[in-house]
């Protein structure tokens, strides 16, 4: 698609990818992709954290399933917003993928937010 064509369909000023667009889009979810990778790659390393933790695809998927079940057990339901306020570590990633597995919305909160940024994030998530 040429830039002039992009402008005609209302995408002017936005980022876009050029190149072959004949490849059909996949209809996968992040959760289904994780499951597929666990089946395909099993004992291969999926995640190495700065904390020293290291997980295979299979083990990481199982951990995410466990967290997803805990979220459901605590009353979280598909479509709910789940706030993630954690350091960049394996637990953060587990929670992010667990949310994807049960179709919740991950709301990533950053400890470096100013009070107004945090308030905006909470409003956008529907919590205030």
Secondary structure, DSSP 8 states (H G I E B T S, - for coil): --HHHHHHTT-TTS----S---S------HHHHHHHHHHHHTTSEEEE-TTS-EEEHHHHHHHHHHHHHHHHHTT--TT-EEEE---SSHHHHHHHHHHHHTT-EEEE--TT--HHHHHHHHHHTT--
